[in-house]
Amino acid sequence: MRESAGTRERIKAVALELFTEQGYEKTSLREIAERLNVTKAALYYHFKSKDEIVSSFVEERLDRMDALIAWADGQPATLATRRELIARYADSMFATEQPSVMRFFEQNQTALKSLAAGQQMRDRMFRLADALARGDESPEAQLRAALSLFAVHSSWFAIRTPHVTDEERRKIALEVADELLARIAEG
């Protein structure tokens, strides 16, 4: 069982790398198998399609987002709650393999629109933005909430200064997000 789980994780890591380098649509299951030095049959044992591979690493992210949404639902609609929610979101985005997943999403936006995993991500992003804007139903609040999430996401590709650490990147993203969140009225 342990070897099987390790193989799944290796497949996910290699697929993520290839999808980001070459693009989702230009990467075949054969290429993933070759990079891993396994047969296509061995790959099929773990994943039947590229979509299934994408879903596997998106599921972990969706679970984190669902937990954040559930937490926010039980909190008051205040600036302090918004700040805590965006900080928790940043923590989850800066954890383990998430920077690689963010780069994958950024590089493969067109392909993701048609995948179930991409549609689920979009739904969760809107729900997180709604949680951030809760108490202020104005269009401006909706936009500020969405842009505060985008500040965290875009820090992976918009900050192009060499040698910026993950902690510096996170700090900058949260500063920009806070400027936006501070303008949302409390409920």
C-alpha positions in Angstrom: 0.0 0.0 0.0 2.8 2.4 0.9 4.6 1.8 -2.4 1.3 2.4 -4.3 0.7 5.7 -2.5 4.3 6.7 -3.2 3.8 5.9 -6.9 0.6 8.0 -7.0 2.5 10.9 -5.5 5.4 10.6 -8.0 2.9 10.5 -10.9 1.2 13.6 -9.6 4.5 15.4 -9.1 5.8 14.5 -12.6 2.4 15.3 -14.3 2.3 18.6 -12.5 5.8 19.4 -13.7 5.0 18.4 -17.3 1.6 20.2 -17.4 3.3 23.4 -16.2 6.3 23.1 -18.6 4.5 22.0 -21.7 0.9 22.7 -21.0 -1.9 20.3 -20.1 -3.1 19.8 -23.6 0.4 19.1 -25.0 1.3 16.5 -22.4 0.4 12.9 -23.0 0.0 10.1 -20.5 2.8 8.3 -22.5 5.2 11.2 -21.7 4.3 11.1 -18.0 5.0 7.3 -18.0 8.3 7.8 -19.9 9.5 10.5 -17.5 8.7 8.1 -14.6 10.3 5.2 -16.4 7.1 3.1 -16.0 4.7 1.5 -18.5 1.5 3.1 -19.5 -0.3 0.2 -17.9 1.4 1.0 -14.6 0.3 4.6 -14.9 -3.3 3.5 -15.8 -3.4 1.5 -12.7 -3.3 4.7 -10.7 -4.9 7.2 -13.1 -7.2 6.6 -16.1 -6.8 10.0 -17.6 -5.0 13.4 -17.4 -8.2 14.8 -16.0 -8.1 12.3 -13.1 -4.5 13.3 -12.3 -5.5 17.0 -12.2 -8.5 16.2 -10.1 -6.3 14.4 -7.6 -4.2 17.4 -6.8 -7.1 19.8 -7.1 -9.1 17.8 -4.5 -6.6 18.6 -1.8 -6.9 22.2 -2.5 -10.7 22.1 -2.6 -10.7 20.4 0.8 -8.6 23.3 2.2 -10.9 25.8 0.6 -14.0 24.1 2.0 -12.5 24.2 5.5 -11.8 27.9 5.2 -15.3 28.6 3.9 -16.8 26.6 6.8 -14.6 28.5 9.3 -15.6 31.9 7.8 -19.3 31.0 8.0 -19.1 30.8 11.8 -17.3 34.1 12.2 -18.6 37.7 12.4 -18.4 39.9 9.2 -15.5 42.1 10.4 -12.2 43.3 9.1 -10.5 41.0 11.6 -12.3 38.0 10.3 -11.4 39.0 6.7 -7.8 39.4 7.6 -7.7 36.1 9.3 -9.4 34.4 6.4 -7.0 35.8 3.8 -4.0 34.9 6.1 -5.3 31.3 6.4 -5.9 31.2 2.7 -2.3 32.4 2.0 -1.0 29.8 4.5 -2.7 27.1 2.5 -1.5 28.4 -0.8 2.1 28.7 0.4 2.1 25.2 1.9 4.0 22.2 0.4 3.3 21.7 -3.3 0.8 24.5 -3.6 3.2 27.0 -5.4 3.6 24.3 -8.1 -0.2 23.9 -8.3 -0.6 27.7 -8.6 1.9 27.8 -11.5 0.0 25.0 -13.2 -3.3 26.9 -12.9 -1.7 30.0 -14.2 -0.2 28.2 -17.2 -3.2 26.2 -18.1 -6.2 28.5 -17.6 -7.8 27.7 -20.9 -7.7 23.9 -20.5 -9.0 24.1 -16.9 -12.1 25.9 -18.0 -13.4 22.7 -19.6 -12.3 20.3 -16.8 -14.6 19.5 -13.9 -11.7 20.3 -11.5 -11.4 23.8 -13.0 -15.1 24.5 -12.6 -15.0 23.3 -9.0 -12.0 25.7 -8.3 -13.9 28.6 -9.8 -16.9 27.8 -7.6 -14.8 27.7 -4.5 -13.1 30.9 -5.4 -16.4 32.7 -5.7 -17.5 31.2 -2.3 -14.3 32.4 -0.7 -14.8 35.9 -2.2 -18.4 35.9 -0.9 -17.1 35.0 2.6 -14.6 37.9 2.4 -17.3 40.4 1.3 -20.0 39.1 3.7 -21.8 42.0 5.2 -21.2 44.4 2.3 -23.1 43.3 -0.8 -21.9 46.2 -3.0 -20.2 45.4 -6.3 -17.1 47.2 -5.0 -16.9 44.8 -2.1 -17.3 41.8 -4.4 -14.5 43.1 -6.6 -12.2 43.9 -3.6 -12.8 40.5 -2.1 -11.9 38.7 -5.4 -8.9 40.9 -6.0 -7.6 40.2 -2.5 -7.6 36.5 -3.4 -6.0 37.3 -6.6 -3.2 39.2 -4.8 -2.3 35.9 -3.1 -2.5 33.9 -6.4 -0.7 36.4 -8.6 2.2 36.7 -6.2 3.6 33.5 -7.8 3.9 35.0 -11.3 3.4 38.8 -10.9 6.3 39.3 -8.5 9.3 38.8 -10.8 12.0 40.3 -8.6 14.8 37.7 -8.4 15.5 35.9 -5.1 12.2 36.9 -3.4 11.6 34.3 -0.7 8.2 32.6 -0.2 7.8 34.5 3.1 8.5 37.8 1.4 6.1 36.9 -1.4 3.4 36.0 1.2 4.0 39.2 3.1 3.6 41.4 0.0 0.5 39.5 -1.1 -1.1 40.0 2.3 -0.3 43.7 2.4 -2.0 44.3 -0.9 -4.9 42.1 0.1 -5.3 44.0 3.3 -5.5 47.3 1.5 -8.4 45.9 -0.5 -10.1 44.3 2.5 -9.9 47.4 4.6 -12.3 49.1 2.2 -15.1 46.5 2.7 -17.8 47.6 5.1 -18.3 45.5 8.2 -21.7 43.8 8.5 
